[in-house]
Amino acid sequence: MSPPSDRTLALGPEMTIPFAAAVREQLIEALRSPGSLTLDLSGVSDFDSSGVQLVLAVRRSLVERGDMLHLHAPSACVREAAAVFGLQPDLSPAAAPAQP
């Protein structure tokens, strides 16, 4: 049996409180498949604390089952939010997996 393939999910443009439920459903669906996940954040134009929470929750879920979250091309607003919340290491494309 071959290992599960890495999947990519493009998110955006909104990752804010009004859109959190819809984004959450997309992420839950993506988590149903085994393997690591890449979030393409290049198209995100608005990102607030709910976006941060969603990304960190997905990362935690993946790490708990032995998979990894990869971030592809976080947009300027994602990088700005990471700086505001002090999460640059956690929300950078090269971030190491968190410990559960």
N, C-alpha and C positions, 0 to 999 in steps of 0.2 A: 504494500500500500504506500503510495507516495504521500509526502507531508502536505498538509493543507497549504494552499497558496495564499500569498499576501494579497489583500484586497484594498482597493482605494475607494474612498467615499469623498466626493467633492461637496463641501458645505458652503452656505452663504446664499445671498449676500448678508442676511441678517442673522446674528446670533445674540439676540437680546431677549429680555424678559417677555415681550409680546409673542416671540416666535419660539420660545424655549420648549413648549410642549411638542410642537411639530418636529423640531430638531431632535428632541429626545426620542421620538418614535423612530426616526431615521437611524439613530445610533443603536437603539435596542434591536432593530432589525439587523443591522450590520454585526452586532455581537452574537447573533444566533449562529453564525457560521464559525467554524474553528479557524484558528490561525491568527497571525498578526494582522493589524489594520493600519492603513495609511489614511490620514485625514488630509485632504487637499484644502488648505485654508487660504489659497491665493485669491479666491473670489469673495472673501468676507470683507464687507465694507462697514459693518457696525458690530461691535463686540463688547459686551459688558460682563458683569460678574456672573450672570447666568451662563454665558458662553464659557467662561473660565470653569465654572462648576461642572458643566457637561463634559468638557475635555478631560478634566481631572478624574471624573467618575469613570469615563470610558477607559482611561489609562489604568486606573486601579482595577477595574474588572478584568482587563486583559492580563495584567501582571499576575493577578491572583490565580489565573488558570495557566500561567506559564507562557503567555504570548506577549507581544510588544505592540506599543502604539508608536507610529512614526508620524511626524508632522511634515507636510510638504508645503513649502513656500508660504509660511504665515504672513499675512498681509500686514501693512503698517499698523492698522488699528489693533490687530492681535498682538503684535510686538509691543505696542504702547500699553495695552492692558496688562501684559506680562510684567512690564516695568513698574506700572502703578501698584500692582499687587505683589511685587517682589518675586515673581515666578519665572524670570528669564530662564533659569536652568530647566524648569519643568515644561515650558512652552516654547522651547527652541527646537529646530529640526533635528539637532544632534543630541537631544536629551537622552541620557541613560535611563533605563527602566527604573521606576521607583520600587522600593522594597515594600511588600504588603504589610 
